[in-house]
Amino acid sequence: MTEDNDITLPRPPVVIIRAAKRQDLPALNEMIASLAAHHGDASAMTPEKLERDLFGPMPWISALVADSGEGLIGYAILVPLYKAQEGKRGMDLHHLYVRDGQRGNGIGQHLVARAKEMARQSGCDYLSVSAATGNFAAHRFYEHMDFVPRPVTGMRYMQALS
């Protein structure tokens, strides 16, 4: 979750949390870019990459959207995880985003609830999420949603493949 500005818009009368569809790709791409910009990052995401990763021959991610009937106002991206030493499946709530003005209206809570449901239906034993060290609003939000903080240990290494 990102910090909200001081403006809270009225909650739309109906918000549907559903799986992303192909026609959502431009709006989903725009929200991903908005979240990246908030964190000071550039977004290299495109609707084509989203289509490949959501709907391609080997889907890599799942995405939920919050649809107000007049447009998308939030999303969640889920990525599978695995703890080989325990034989446990998990799901990472990789992104959670609600548009400015709509935070505080319960949209994020509904996205998380649906993400938990999807993870359970996929046979997962756990749902994980991370938040930047200084993002205290996100920490409070996730703890309010009954996520338990875990210290991160060790280093994560990466090597480019191309």
C-alpha positions in Angstrom: 0.0 0.0 0.0 1.2 3.5 -0.6 0.7 6.5 1.5 -2.5 8.4 0.6 -3.0 12.0 0.0 -5.4 13.9 2.3 -8.3 13.5 -0.1 -10.7 10.6 0.4 -13.3 10.2 -2.3 -16.7 8.6 -1.6 -16.6 4.8 -2.0 -18.3 3.7 -5.2 -21.7 2.1 -4.4 -20.5 -1.2 -5.8 -17.0 -2.6 -6.1 -16.4 -6.0 -7.5 -13.2 -7.9 -6.8 -12.5 -10.1 -9.7 -9.8 -11.8 -11.8 -8.1 -9.4 -14.3 -9.3 -9.7 -17.9 -7.5 -8.8 -21.1 -9.5 -5.6 -21.4 -8.0 -4.5 -18.0 -4.4 -4.6 -19.2 -4.1 -0.8 -20.0 -5.5 0.3 -16.7 -3.6 -2.4 -14.8 -0.4 -1.3 -16.5 -1.1 2.3 -15.6 -1.6 1.4 -11.9 1.6 -0.6 -11.8 3.5 2.4 -13.2 1.8 4.6 -10.6 2.9 2.3 -7.7 6.5 2.2 -9.2 6.6 6.0 -9.4 5.5 6.3 -5.8 8.4 4.2 -4.8 10.8 6.2 -7.0 11.2 3.5 -9.5 10.7 3.5 -13.2 8.2 0.9 -14.6 9.3 -1.3 -17.5 5.9 -3.0 -17.5 3.8 -3.0 -20.7 0.4 -4.3 -21.5 2.1 -6.9 -23.7 4.2 -8.2 -20.8 1.1 -8.3 -18.6 -0.7 -10.3 -21.3 2.2 -12.8 -21.6 2.4 -13.2 -17.8 -1.3 -13.3 -17.0 -2.8 -15.0 -20.1 0.2 -16.5 -22.1 0.9 -20.2 -22.6 2.6 -20.4 -19.2 0.9 -17.9 -16.9 3.3 -16.7 -14.3 1.2 -14.5 -12.1 -2.5 -14.0 -11.1 -4.1 -10.6 -10.8 -7.2 -9.4 -9.0 -8.8 -6.0 -9.8 -11.2 -3.8 -7.9 -13.8 -2.7 -10.4 -16.0 0.2 -9.5 -18.1 -0.2 -12.7 -16.6 3.1 -14.0 -13.0 1.9 -14.0 -10.4 0.0 -12.0 -9.5 1.5 -8.6 -7.1 -1.1 -7.3 -5.3 -4.4 -7.9 -3.4 -7.2 -6.3 -0.8 -9.4 -8.0 -0.1 -12.9 -6.7 3.0 -15.1 -7.4 3.4 -18.7 -6.3 6.0 -19.6 -3.7 7.3 -23.0 -2.4 9.1 -24.1 0.8 10.8 -27.3 -0.5 12.1 -28.3 3.0 8.5 -28.3 4.3 6.6 -29.3 1.1 4.4 -26.3 1.5 2.9 -24.2 -1.2 2.4 -20.5 -0.7 1.4 -17.4 -2.5 3.1 -14.0 -2.4 0.9 -10.9 -2.4 3.5 -9.3 -4.6 1.6 -6.0 -5.2 -1.3 -4.4 -3.5 -2.4 -1.0 -4.8 -5.5 1.2 -4.3 -5.8 4.5 -6.2 -5.4 7.8 -4.4 -8.6 9.0 -2.9 -9.9 5.4 -2.5 -7.6 4.3 0.3 -9.3 4.0 3.6 -12.6 2.8 1.9 -11.9 -0.9 2.5 -10.8 -1.7 -1.1 -7.4 -3.0 0.0 -9.0 -5.2 2.7 -11.3 -6.7 0.1 -8.4 -7.4 -2.3 -6.5 -9.1 0.5 -9.5 -11.2 1.5 -9.9 -12.4 -2.1 -6.2 -13.1 -2.4 -6.4 -15.3 0.7 -9.3 -17.1 -0.8 -7.5 -17.7 -4.1 -4.4 -19.0 -2.3 -6.5 -21.4 -0.3 -8.3 -22.6 -3.5 -4.8 -23.2 -5.0 -3.9 -25.5 -2.2 -1.6 -23.0 -0.5 -0.6 -23.2 3.2 0.3 -19.5 3.6 0.0 -16.1 2.1 3.0 -13.8 2.4 3.5 -10.1 1.8 6.4 -7.7 2.2 6.5 -3.9 2.8 9.4 -1.5 2.7 11.1 -1.0 6.1 9.9 2.6 6.5 6.4 2.0 5.2 4.7 2.1 8.6 1.2 2.6 7.2 1.6 -0.7 5.2 2.9 -2.4 8.3 -0.1 -1.3 10.3 -2.5 -2.3 7.5 -1.0 -5.9 7.2 -0.9 -6.4 10.9 -4.5 -5.3 11.1 -5.2 -7.9 8.5 -3.6 -10.6 10.8 -0.3 -10.9 9.0 2.5 -11.7 11.4 5.8 -9.8 10.9 8.8 -12.0 10.3 12.4 -10.8 10.4 14.2 -11.1 7.1 17.5 -12.8 7.4 20.3 -13.4 5.0 21.0 -12.0 1.6 19.2 -12.5 -1.7 21.4 -12.9 -4.8 20.5 -12.4 -8.4 22.1 -13.1 -11.7 20.8 -11.8 -15.0 20.0 -14.5 -17.6 20.2 -12.4 -20.7 
